């Protein structure tokens, strides 16, 4: 279906081992490790966040504008409408959203590597609070088969956003900063239990 996203995440304790498995599986690297800067927008009263909807501006190798519906879990996979397109000016896109009455809700960063494995899109994400894999595809069965191939425990999959994990972490750790940046997490080690997740990578 056009503009539909199906994906799951996995928390990684050994991201280098997953990178090795991707190479052995024949996955094609389509984006080397790249820093992403993201701005999440919302209305002043937080209506988008309450509804589980996403309005995002991203800077990586391009400038990308993204909208996502709240979605639902189907066959164990988060499924939702996603509309994304490339712009050419980050600052102008930010002013555009602000002119429509939206404001920056949260800024967040990550380093991302992107692979293609057949029809699947697989990323390795280094967040300020830990490393994750995302598998995105057309069918839930494809996604689960790829997780099995890469020795990722399906029962440990995550269907929450990185910002929802960040909100849980702030609640559990008492952090009072609002931006999910590497600077804010410098020198801080995060236990996955504080995020409410468990490592999914099987090492034996």
N, CA and C atoms as a LAMMPS dump frame, in Angstrom:
ITEM: TIMESTEP
0
ITEM: NUMBER OF ATOMS
612
ITEM: BOX BOUNDS ff ff ff
-5.0000000000000000e+02 5.0000000000000000e+02
-5.0000000000000000e+02 5.0000000000000000e+02
-5.0000000000000000e+02 5.0000000000000000e+02
ITEM: ATOMS id mol type element x y z
1 1 1 N 0.851 -1.194 0
2 1 2 C 0 0 0
3 1 3 C 0.888 1.245 0
4 2 1 N 0.527 2.249 -0.811
5 2 2 C 1.285 3.48 -0.882
6 2 3 C 1.245 4.185 0.472
7 3 1 N 2.389 4.747 0.877
8 3 2 C 2.505 5.54 2.102
9 3 3 C 2.25 4.729 3.363
10 4 1 N 2.447 3.401 3.315
11 4 2 C 2.264 2.605 4.513
12 4 3 C 3.602 2.102 5.028
13 5 1 N 3.788 2.227 6.345
14 5 2 C 5.012 1.802 7.003
15 5 3 C 4.708 0.603 7.899
16 6 1 N 5.517 -0.459 7.78
17 6 2 C 5.449 -1.602 8.684
18 6 3 C 6.863 -1.827 9.22
19 7 1 N 7.03 -1.761 10.531
20 7 2 C 8.379 -1.891 11.07
21 7 3 C 8.347 -2.373 12.514
22 8 1 N 9.489 -2.919 12.931
23 8 2 C 9.722 -3.23 14.337
24 8 3 C 11.153 -2.805 14.663
25 9 1 N 11.398 -2.604 15.96
26 9 2 C 12.724 -2.266 16.46
27 9 3 C 13.202 -3.373 17.392
28 10 1 N 14.53 -3.439 17.566
29 10 2 C 15.138 -4.357 18.514
30 10 3 C 16.279 -3.629 19.227
31 11 1 N 16.344 -3.784 20.538
32 11 2 C 17.469 -3.225 21.289
33 11 3 C 18.662 -4.155 21.136
34 12 1 N 19.838 -3.575 20.888
35 12 2 C 21.044 -4.354 20.631
36 12 3 C 22.069 -4.179 21.746
37 13 1 N 22.591 -5.301 22.223
38 13 2 C 23.71 -5.236 23.165
39 13 3 C 25.046 -5.338 22.443
40 14 1 N 25.04 -5.921 21.209
41 14 2 C 26.268 -6.11 20.43
42 14 3 C 26.017 -5.701 18.977
43 15 1 N 25.91 -4.402 18.698
44 15 2 C 25.597 -3.975 17.326
45 15 3 C 26.635 -4.412 16.297
46 16 1 N 27.892 -4.528 16.689
47 16 2 C 28.924 -4.958 15.733
48 16 3 C 28.667 -6.375 15.229
49 17 1 N 28.138 -7.242 16.105
50 17 2 C 27.837 -8.604 15.677
51 17 3 C 26.69 -8.619 14.67
52 18 1 N 25.708 -7.739 14.864
53 18 2 C 24.621 -7.667 13.886
54 18 3 C 25.137 -7.136 12.548
55 19 1 N 26.043 -6.177 12.577
56 19 2 C 26.638 -5.685 11.334
57 19 3 C 27.331 -6.819 10.59
58 20 1 N 28.04 -7.684 11.327
59 20 2 C 28.698 -8.833 10.694
60 20 3 C 27.669 -9.759 10.054
61 21 1 N 26.542 -9.991 10.739
62 21 2 C 25.513 -10.874 10.204
63 21 3 C 24.869 -10.286 8.953
64 22 1 N 24.689 -8.974 8.941
65 22 2 C 24.143 -8.327 7.752
66 22 3 C 25.069 -8.524 6.554
67 23 1 N 26.353 -8.371 6.784
68 23 2 C 27.317 -8.554 5.685
69 23 3 C 27.306 -9.999 5.196
70 24 1 N 27.259 -10.944 6.127
71 24 2 C 27.255 -12.356 5.747
72 24 3 C 25.979 -12.738 5.01
73 25 1 N 24.877 -12.048 5.324
74 25 2 C 23.596 -12.352 4.683
75 25 3 C 23.489 -11.748 3.29
76 26 1 N 24.465 -10.943 2.903
77 26 2 C 24.419 -10.312 1.586
78 26 3 C 23.7 -8.983 1.559
79 27 1 N 23.436 -8.393 2.713
80 27 2 C 22.765 -7.097 2.755
81 27 3 C 23.633 -6.03 2.093
82 28 1 N 22.996 -5.103 1.416
83 28 2 C 23.695 -4.034 0.7
84 28 3 C 23.662 -2.747 1.526
85 29 1 N 24.824 -2.2 1.82
86 29 2 C 24.894 -0.92 2.527
87 29 3 C 24.513 0.192 1.567
88 30 1 N 23.453 0.926 1.887
89 30 2 C 23.029 2.014 1.003
90 30 3 C 23.252 3.391 1.633
91 31 1 N 23.502 3.426 2.942
92 31 2 C 23.906 4.687 3.582
93 31 3 C 24.89 4.374 4.696
94 32 1 N 26.127 4.849 4.603
95 32 2 C 27.078 4.632 5.698
96 32 3 C 26.654 5.418 6.94
97 33 1 N 27.351 5.18 8.029
98 33 2 C 27.026 5.812 9.311
99 33 3 C 26.937 7.335 9.143
100 34 1 N 25.741 7.866 9.419
101 34 2 C 25.448 9.282 9.18
102 34 3 C 24.72 9.857 10.382
103 35 1 N 25.101 11.062 10.776
104 35 2 C 24.406 11.729 11.874
105 35 3 C 23.089 12.301 11.373
106 36 1 N 22.02 11.996 12.09
107 36 2 C 20.701 12.566 11.821
108 36 3 C 20.365 13.582 12.898
109 37 1 N 19.817 14.696 12.469
110 37 2 C 19.232 15.668 13.403
111 37 3 C 17.755 15.789 13.073
112 38 1 N 16.921 15.626 14.091
113 38 2 C 15.473 15.595 13.904
114 38 3 C 14.789 16.628 14.776
115 39 1 N 13.747 17.239 14.24
116 39 2 C 12.866 18.107 15.011
117 39 3 C 11.455 17.544 14.931
118 40 1 N 10.847 17.29 16.093
119 40 2 C 9.445 16.876 16.148
120 40 3 C 8.599 18.097 16.458
121 41 1 N 7.577 18.323 15.651
122 41 2 C 6.703 19.475 15.821
123 41 3 C 5.37 19.045 16.426
124 42 1 N 4.734 20.001 17.094
125 42 2 C 3.409 19.754 17.654
126 42 3 C 2.684 21.083 17.757
127 43 1 N 1.391 21.007 18.037
128 43 2 C 0.627 22.208 18.344
129 43 3 C 0.984 22.66 19.758
130 44 1 N 0.704 23.917 20.104
131 44 2 C 1.035 24.386 21.46
132 44 3 C 0.398 23.548 22.57
133 45 1 N -0.754 22.933 22.303
134 45 2 C -1.408 22.123 23.331
135 45 3 C -1.042 20.639 23.253
136 46 1 N -0.095 20.266 22.363
137 46 2 C 0.373 18.882 22.295
138 46 3 C -0.599 17.909 21.666
139 47 1 N -1.468 18.389 20.782
140 47 2 C -2.52 17.531 20.222
141 47 3 C -1.956 16.378 19.394
142 48 1 N -0.901 16.609 18.626
143 48 2 C -0.347 15.539 17.794
144 48 3 C 0.234 14.425 18.655
145 49 1 N 0.987 14.79 19.666
146 49 2 C 1.599 13.784 20.545
147 49 3 C 0.534 12.958 21.242
148 50 1 N -0.511 13.609 21.756
149 50 2 C -1.584 12.877 22.439
150 50 3 C -2.259 11.888 21.5
151 51 1 N -2.364 12.243 20.224
152 51 2 C -3.022 11.37 19.244
153 51 3 C -2.064 10.344 18.649
154 52 1 N -0.787 10.381 19.034
155 52 2 C 0.183 9.437 18.496
156 52 3 C 0.623 9.748 17.081
157 53 1 N 0.384 10.98 16.63
158 53 2 C 0.746 11.379 15.276
159 53 3 C 2.102 12.087 15.291
160 54 1 N 2.797 12.033 14.153
161 54 2 C 4.166 12.553 14.062
162 54 3 C 4.264 13.561 12.931
163 55 1 N 4.853 14.713 13.229
164 55 2 C 5.216 15.7 12.224
165 55 3 C 6.688 16.019 12.453
166 56 1 N 7.53 15.635 11.502
167 56 2 C 8.98 15.638 11.745
168 56 3 C 9.742 16.294 10.597
169 57 1 N 10.808 16.984 10.972
170 57 2 C 11.764 17.532 10.02
171 57 3 C 13.122 16.916 10.326
172 58 1 N 13.747 16.315 9.311
173 58 2 C 14.994 15.569 9.513
174 58 3 C 16.088 16.089 8.583
175 59 1 N 17.296 16.178 9.125
176 59 2 C 18.481 16.489 8.324
177 59 3 C 19.448 15.324 8.418
178 60 1 N 19.708 14.654 7.285
179 60 2 C 20.768 13.641 7.216
180 60 3 C 21.524 13.899 5.923
181 61 1 N 21.486 13.012 4.962
182 61 2 C 22.08 13.306 3.663
183 61 3 C 21.185 14.233 2.849
184 62 1 N 19.925 14.348 3.251
185 62 2 C 18.952 15.254 2.645
186 62 3 C 18.17 15.937 3.753
187 63 1 N 17.257 16.794 3.353
188 63 2 C 16.266 17.362 4.276
189 63 3 C 14.951 16.652 3.992
190 64 1 N 14.352 16.038 5.019
191 64 2 C 13.159 15.221 4.818
192 64 3 C 12.03 15.687 5.736
193 65 1 N 10.84 15.824 5.167
194 65 2 C 9.64 16.138 5.934
195 65 3 C 8.787 14.88 6.001
196 66 1 N 8.305 14.556 7.2
197 66 2 C 7.583 13.303 7.413
198 66 3 C 6.33 13.539 8.247
199 67 1 N 5.246 12.886 7.835
200 67 2 C 4.03 12.791 8.645
201 67 3 C 3.721 11.318 8.859
202 68 1 N 3.338 10.948 10.106
203 68 2 C 2.926 9.574 10.397
204 68 3 C 1.633 9.593 11.199
205 69 1 N 0.719 8.674 10.832
206 69 2 C -0.474 8.449 11.644
207 69 3 C -0.101 7.708 12.925
208 70 1 N -1.08 7.575 13.816
209 70 2 C -0.822 6.868 15.071
210 70 3 C -0.555 5.386 14.85
211 71 1 N -1.229 4.766 13.906
212 71 2 C -0.963 3.374 13.562
213 71 3 C -1.579 2.377 14.523
214 72 1 N -1.362 1.094 14.202
215 72 2 C -1.844 -0.004 15.027
216 72 3 C -0.912 -1.196 14.872
217 73 1 N -0.976 -2.121 15.828
218 73 2 C -0.161 -3.324 15.774
219 73 3 C -0.941 -4.404 15.026
220 74 1 N -0.39 -4.854 13.888
221 74 2 C -1.002 -5.908 13.093
222 74 3 C 0.019 -7.012 12.904
223 75 1 N -0.342 -8.227 13.314
224 75 2 C 0.575 -9.375 13.224
225 75 3 C 1.908 -9.087 13.926
226 76 1 N 1.827 -8.355 15.029
227 76 2 C 3.017 -8.097 15.828
228 76 3 C 3.9 -6.987 15.318
229 77 1 N 3.448 -6.258 14.291
230 77 2 C 4.26 -5.228 13.645
231 77 3 C 3.502 -3.903 13.658
232 78 1 N 4.217 -2.821 13.969
233 78 2 C 3.598 -1.496 13.926
234 78 3 C 3.322 -1.113 12.48
235 79 1 N 2.056 -0.814 12.186
236 79 2 C 1.624 -0.492 10.833
237 79 3 C 0.922 0.855 10.859
238 80 1 N 1.38 1.766 9.995
239 80 2 C 0.743 3.074 9.954
240 80 3 C 1.051 3.782 8.645
241 81 1 N 0.24 4.79 8.356
242 81 2 C 0.487 5.602 7.173
243 81 3 C 1.668 6.526 7.424
244 82 1 N 2.558 6.587 6.451
245 82 2 C 3.709 7.49 6.514
246 82 3 C 3.83 8.221 5.184
247 83 1 N 3.911 9.532 5.236
248 83 2 C 4.124 10.355 4.052
249 83 3 C 5.431 11.102 4.246
250 84 1 N 6.375 10.905 3.322
251 84 2 C 7.68 11.546 3.46
252 84 3 C 8.149 12.053 2.099
253 85 1 N 8.778 13.217 2.111
254 85 2 C 9.339 13.749 0.87
255 85 3 C 10.555 14.603 1.205
256 86 1 N 11.367 14.852 0.191
257 86 2 C 12.617 15.582 0.352
258 86 3 C 12.393 17.064 0.051
259 87 1 N 12.918 17.913 0.923
260 87 2 C 12.921 19.36 0.71
261 87 3 C 14.37 19.778 0.428
262 88 1 N 14.6 21.061 0.253
263 88 2 C 15.973 21.48 -0.045
264 88 3 C 16.517 22.525 0.915
265 89 1 N 15.743 22.864 1.971
266 89 2 C 16.19 23.922 2.872
267 89 3 C 15.631 23.638 4.27
268 90 1 N 16.487 23.198 5.176
269 90 2 C 16.053 22.837 6.532
270 90 3 C 15.456 24.044 7.255
271 91 1 N 16.162 25.179 7.224
272 91 2 C 15.697 26.358 7.957
273 91 3 C 14.363 26.857 7.419
274 92 1 N 14.198 26.841 6.085
275 92 2 C 12.935 27.289 5.496
276 92 3 C 11.794 26.344 5.86
277 93 1 N 12.075 25.031 5.869
278 93 2 C 11.041 24.066 6.251
279 93 3 C 10.614 24.28 7.699
280 94 1 N 11.573 24.579 8.57
281 94 2 C 11.24 24.86 9.974
282 94 3 C 10.345 26.093 10.075
283 95 1 N 10.7 27.146 9.354
284 95 2 C 9.875 28.363 9.382
285 95 3 C 8.478 28.096 8.815
286 96 1 N 8.409 27.221 7.822
287 96 2 C 7.124 26.857 7.223
288 96 3 C 6.192 26.249 8.272
289 97 1 N 6.695 25.266 9.029
290 97 2 C 5.878 24.639 10.074
291 97 3 C 5.477 25.661 11.137
292 98 1 N 6.426 26.502 11.523
293 98 2 C 6.134 27.497 12.562
294 98 3 C 5.09 28.505 12.084
295 99 1 N 5.124 28.845 10.787
296 99 2 C 4.131 29.763 10.245
297 99 3 C 2.728 29.165 10.268
298 100 1 N 2.654 27.826 10.22
299 100 2 C 1.358 27.142 10.292
300 100 3 C 0.876 26.949 11.729
301 101 1 N 1.676 27.39 12.702
302 101 2 C 1.266 27.304 14.095
303 101 3 C 1.863 26.153 14.872
304 102 1 N 2.731 25.368 14.231
305 102 2 C 3.407 24.281 14.934
306 102 3 C 4.678 24.808 15.6
307 103 1 N 5.112 24.119 16.633
308 103 2 C 6.346 24.492 17.312
309 103 3 C 7.168 23.245 17.582
310 104 1 N 8.478 23.433 17.773
311 104 2 C 9.35 22.292 18.047
312 104 3 C 9.003 21.729 19.421
313 105 1 N 8.66 20.45 19.428
314 105 2 C 8.343 19.748 20.67
315 105 3 C 9.589 19.126 21.28
316 106 1 N 10.392 18.462 20.445
317 106 2 C 11.618 17.797 20.886
318 106 3 C 12.601 17.757 19.722
319 107 1 N 13.88 17.949 20.047
320 107 2 C 14.95 17.712 19.082
321 107 3 C 15.664 16.432 19.482
322 108 1 N 16.027 15.612 18.493
323 108 2 C 16.744 14.385 18.838
324 108 3 C 17.735 14.017 17.741
325 109 1 N 18.748 13.257 18.149
326 109 2 C 19.843 12.879 17.26
327 109 3 C 20.035 11.374 17.254
328 110 1 N 20.585 10.885 16.165
329 110 2 C 21.064 9.509 16.127
330 110 3 C 22.05 9.351 14.975
331 111 1 N 22.901 8.341 15.084
332 111 2 C 23.723 7.907 13.968
333 111 3 C 23.032 6.696 13.355
334 112 1 N 22.927 6.686 12.025
335 112 2 C 22.183 5.62 11.354
336 112 3 C 22.975 5.066 10.177
337 113 1 N 22.987 3.729 10.073
338 113 2 C 23.443 3.03 8.877
339 113 3 C 22.238 2.326 8.272
340 114 1 N 22.139 2.331 6.933
341 114 2 C 20.976 1.755 6.265
342 114 3 C 21.424 0.662 5.302
343 115 1 N 20.711 -0.471 5.367
344 115 2 C 20.982 -1.623 4.501
345 115 3 C 19.701 -2.036 3.795
346 116 1 N 19.852 -2.6 2.603
347 116 2 C 18.773 -3.315 1.929
348 116 3 C 19.084 -4.808 1.988
349 117 1 N 18.085 -5.587 2.383
350 117 2 C 18.201 -7.043 2.371
351 117 3 C 16.99 -7.566 1.604
352 118 1 N 17.182 -7.848 0.321
353 118 2 C 16.038 -8.159 -0.523
354 118 3 C 15.121 -6.952 -0.585
355 119 1 N 13.845 -7.164 -0.264
356 119 2 C 12.875 -6.065 -0.28
357 119 3 C 12.795 -5.325 1.047
358 120 1 N 13.618 -5.709 1.998
359 120 2 C 13.555 -5.133 3.338
360 120 3 C 14.565 -4.003 3.505
361 121 1 N 14.196 -3.106 4.382
362 121 2 C 15.002 -1.942 4.735
363 121 3 C 15.434 -2.148 6.192
364 122 1 N 16.74 -2.222 6.45
365 122 2 C 17.233 -2.49 7.801
366 122 3 C 18.188 -1.386 8.205
367 123 1 N 17.988 -0.846 9.4
368 123 2 C 18.873 0.205 9.886
369 123 3 C 19.509 -0.22 11.203
370 124 1 N 20.719 0.273 11.404
371 124 2 C 21.39 0.19 12.7
372 124 3 C 21.449 1.61 13.234
373 125 1 N 20.787 1.839 14.355
374 125 2 C 20.679 3.179 14.926
375 125 3 C 21.43 3.27 16.245
376 126 1 N 22.293 4.247 16.34
377 126 2 C 22.976 4.56 17.592
378 126 3 C 22.279 5.769 18.201
379 127 1 N 21.473 5.525 19.221
380 127 2 C 20.794 6.595 19.94
381 127 3 C 21.66 7.039 21.12
382 128 1 N 21.427 8.21 21.661
383 128 2 C 22.191 8.616 22.843
384 128 3 C 22.047 7.66 24.027
385 129 1 N 20.958 6.856 24.058
386 129 2 C 20.746 5.933 25.171
387 129 3 C 20.953 4.468 24.79
388 130 1 N 21.474 4.17 23.597
389 130 2 C 21.72 2.772 23.24
390 130 3 C 21.586 2.53 21.751
391 131 1 N 21.849 1.283 21.344
392 131 2 C 21.833 0.907 19.924
393 131 3 C 20.622 0.029 19.612
394 132 1 N 20.097 0.194 18.399
395 132 2 C 18.884 -0.496 17.985
396 132 3 C 18.995 -0.902 16.52
397 133 1 N 18.228 -1.924 16.156
398 133 2 C 18.003 -2.26 14.749
399 133 3 C 16.533 -2.019 14.439
400 134 1 N 16.265 -1.538 13.241
401 134 2 C 14.904 -1.421 12.737
402 134 3 C 14.798 -2.242 11.46
403 135 1 N 13.725 -3.005 11.352
404 135 2 C 13.449 -3.748 10.119
405 135 3 C 12.108 -3.264 9.583
406 136 1 N 12.124 -2.818 8.335
407 136 2 C 10.915 -2.293 7.699
408 136 3 C 10.668 -3.04 6.396
409 137 1 N 9.429 -3.424 6.179
410 137 2 C 9.09 -4.148 4.959
411 137 3 C 7.613 -4.06 4.656
412 138 1 N 7.191 -4.815 3.651
413 138 2 C 5.804 -4.785 3.202
414 138 3 C 4.922 -5.736 4.001
415 139 1 N 5.503 -6.873 4.428
416 139 2 C 4.716 -7.901 5.106
417 139 3 C 5.35 -8.256 6.45
418 140 1 N 4.496 -8.493 7.445
419 140 2 C 4.989 -8.868 8.767
420 140 3 C 5.768 -10.175 8.725
421 141 1 N 5.331 -11.101 7.877
422 141 2 C 6.035 -12.39 7.784
423 141 3 C 7.46 -12.206 7.268
424 142 1 N 7.641 -11.284 6.32
425 142 2 C 8.984 -10.969 5.822
426 142 3 C 9.86 -10.407 6.938
427 143 1 N 9.294 -9.517 7.696
428 143 2 C 10.044 -8.852 8.759
429 143 3 C 10.474 -9.869 9.811
430 144 1 N 9.554 -10.764 10.195
431 144 2 C 9.904 -11.776 11.186
432 144 3 C 10.947 -12.736 10.644
433 145 1 N 10.844 -13.112 9.368
434 145 2 C 11.838 -14.011 8.774
435 145 3 C 13.227 -13.372 8.782
436 146 1 N 13.295 -12.078 8.511
437 146 2 C 14.578 -11.378 8.543
438 146 3 C 15.134 -11.323 9.96
439 147 1 N 14.252 -11.09 10.941
440 147 2 C 14.695 -11.089 12.338
441 147 3 C 15.281 -12.446 12.712
442 148 1 N 14.636 -13.532 12.289
443 148 2 C 15.147 -14.876 12.564
444 148 3 C 16.508 -15.083 11.897
445 149 1 N 16.628 -14.65 10.643
446 149 2 C 17.881 -14.792 9.914
447 149 3 C 19.024 -14.076 10.619
448 150 1 N 18.724 -12.904 11.183
449 150 2 C 19.739 -12.083 11.83
450 150 3 C 19.88 -12.395 13.318
451 151 1 N 19.186 -13.46 13.765
452 151 2 C 19.251 -13.913 15.162
453 151 3 C 18.827 -12.817 16.138
454 152 1 N 17.687 -12.207 15.812
455 152 2 C 17.056 -11.23 16.688
456 152 3 C 15.804 -11.877 17.271
457 153 1 N 15.71 -11.883 18.583
458 153 2 C 14.619 -12.545 19.295
459 153 3 C 13.312 -11.789 19.054
460 154 1 N 12.401 -12.422 18.305
461 154 2 C 11.139 -11.779 17.944
462 154 3 C 10.326 -11.371 19.16
463 155 1 N 10.429 -12.141 20.226
464 155 2 C 9.655 -11.824 21.436
465 155 3 C 10.145 -10.545 22.118
466 156 1 N 11.335 -10.066 21.745
467 156 2 C 11.898 -8.849 22.351
468 156 3 C 11.688 -7.624 21.45
469 157 1 N 10.869 -7.765 20.413
470 157 2 C 10.672 -6.647 19.491
471 157 3 C 10.021 -5.464 20.2
472 158 1 N 10.222 -4.283 19.644
473 158 2 C 9.726 -3.022 20.204
474 158 3 C 8.846 -2.353 19.165
475 159 1 N 7.658 -1.97 19.558
476 159 2 C 6.743 -1.268 18.659
477 159 3 C 6.469 0.155 19.133
478 160 1 N 7.435 0.736 19.838
479 160 2 C 7.315 2.098 20.336
480 160 3 C 8.357 2.972 19.649
481 161 1 N 8.1 4.265 19.613
482 161 2 C 9.036 5.197 18.989
483 161 3 C 10.218 5.464 19.916
484 162 1 N 11.284 5.994 19.333
485 162 2 C 12.443 6.378 20.136
486 162 3 C 12.078 7.471 21.141
487 163 1 N 11.17 8.346 20.77
488 163 2 C 10.791 9.404 21.713
489 163 3 C 9.914 8.865 22.834
490 164 1 N 9.1 7.843 22.563
491 164 2 C 8.335 7.235 23.654
492 164 3 C 9.276 6.553 24.644
493 165 1 N 10.314 5.9 24.143
494 165 2 C 11.317 5.312 25.037
495 165 3 C 12.014 6.396 25.839
496 166 1 N 12.272 7.533 25.205
497 166 2 C 12.911 8.652 25.894
498 166 3 C 12.011 9.175 27.016
499 167 1 N 10.708 9.283 26.754
500 167 2 C 9.785 9.741 27.796
501 167 3 C 9.786 8.776 28.98
502 168 1 N 9.809 7.468 28.699
503 168 2 C 9.854 6.494 29.78
504 168 3 C 11.156 6.633 30.577
505 169 1 N 12.239 6.837 29.851
506 169 2 C 13.539 6.997 30.506
507 169 3 C 13.541 8.225 31.415
508 170 1 N 12.966 9.322 30.949
509 170 2 C 12.903 10.527 31.78
510 170 3 C 12.083 10.272 33.047
511 171 1 N 10.989 9.516 32.893
512 171 2 C 10.169 9.191 34.065
513 171 3 C 10.946 8.332 35.056
514 172 1 N 11.693 7.341 34.542
515 172 2 C 12.405 6.403 35.418
516 172 3 C 13.672 6.983 36.027
517 173 1 N 14.335 7.888 35.288
518 173 2 C 15.629 8.41 35.737
519 173 3 C 15.545 9.832 36.287
520 174 1 N 14.413 10.486 36.105
521 174 2 C 14.266 11.839 36.616
522 174 3 C 15.008 12.893 35.814
523 175 1 N 15.305 12.603 34.535
524 175 2 C 15.98 13.603 33.707
525 175 3 C 15.029 14.774 33.455
526 176 1 N 15.57 15.993 33.482
527 176 2 C 14.721 17.165 33.257
528 176 3 C 15.029 17.877 31.947
529 177 1 N 15.899 17.288 31.113
530 177 2 C 16.152 17.9 29.804
531 177 3 C 15.166 17.35 28.789
532 178 1 N 14.922 18.139 27.739
533 178 2 C 13.876 17.787 26.776
534 178 3 C 14.421 17.265 25.46
535 179 1 N 15.707 17.49 25.181
536 179 2 C 16.275 17.09 23.897
537 179 3 C 17.055 15.789 24.027
538 180 1 N 16.831 14.901 23.09
539 180 2 C 17.501 13.598 23.056
540 180 3 C 18.773 13.76 22.222
541 181 1 N 19.815 14.319 22.871
542 181 2 C 21.053 14.636 22.175
543 181 3 C 22.221 13.887 22.807
544 182 1 N 23.26 13.695 22.023
545 182 2 C 24.453 13.033 22.546
546 182 3 C 25.114 13.897 23.627
547 183 1 N 25.013 15.195 23.49
548 183 2 C 25.591 16.088 24.501
549 183 3 C 24.903 15.881 25.851
550 184 1 N 23.569 15.783 25.859
551 184 2 C 22.845 15.61 27.122
552 184 3 C 23.153 14.28 27.797
553 185 1 N 23.534 13.269 27.018
554 185 2 C 23.793 11.941 27.577
555 185 3 C 25.292 11.663 27.758
556 186 1 N 26.117 12.67 27.542
557 186 2 C 27.558 12.465 27.666
558 186 3 C 27.913 11.996 29.082
559 187 1 N 28.62 10.868 29.167
560 187 2 C 29.048 10.338 30.451
561 187 3 C 27.978 9.573 31.209
562 188 1 N 26.788 9.4 30.615
563 188 2 C 25.682 8.696 31.278
564 188 3 C 25.51 7.323 30.635
565 189 1 N 25.542 6.268 31.444
566 189 2 C 25.306 4.917 30.948
567 189 3 C 23.863 4.526 31.256
568 190 1 N 23.152 4.055 30.261
569 190 2 C 21.737 3.743 30.41
570 190 3 C 21.538 2.239 30.413
571 191 1 N 20.912 1.724 31.461
572 191 2 C 20.54 0.318 31.527
573 191 3 C 19.267 0.119 30.704
574 192 1 N 19.193 -0.924 29.875
575 192 2 C 17.983 -1.118 29.063
576 192 3 C 16.705 -1.245 29.895
577 193 1 N 16.823 -1.703 31.138
578 193 2 C 15.628 -1.816 31.973
579 193 3 C 14.984 -0.45 32.209
580 194 1 N 15.8 0.607 32.247
581 194 2 C 15.255 1.953 32.431
582 194 3 C 14.46 2.402 31.216
583 195 1 N 14.75 1.802 30.058
584 195 2 C 13.985 2.078 28.837
585 195 3 C 12.764 1.17 28.707
586 196 1 N 12.725 0.109 29.528
587 196 2 C 11.648 -0.86 29.432
588 196 3 C 11.838 -1.85 28.3
589 197 1 N 13.101 -2.111 27.919
590 197 2 C 13.392 -3.029 26.82
591 197 3 C 14.421 -4.072 27.284
592 198 1 N 14.593 -5.107 26.456
593 198 2 C 15.583 -6.141 26.709
594 198 3 C 16.391 -6.376 25.451
595 199 1 N 17.682 -6.727 25.57
596 199 2 C 18.475 -7.026 24.379
597 199 3 C 17.848 -8.154 23.568
598 200 1 N 17.789 -7.966 22.265
599 200 2 C 17.179 -8.978 21.392
600 200 3 C 18.209 -9.746 20.587
601 201 1 N 19.461 -9.286 20.584
602 201 2 C 20.455 -9.968 19.758
603 201 3 C 20.967 -11.209 20.466
604 202 1 N 20.855 -12.336 19.778
605 202 2 C 21.277 -13.631 20.324
606 202 3 C 22.745 -13.829 19.937
607 203 1 N 23.586 -13.998 20.924
608 203 2 C 25.029 -14.025 20.663
609 203 3 C 25.599 -15.417 20.574
610 204 1 N 24.837 -16.436 20.924
611 204 2 C 25.38 -17.808 20.888
612 204 3 C 24.812 -18.581 19.712
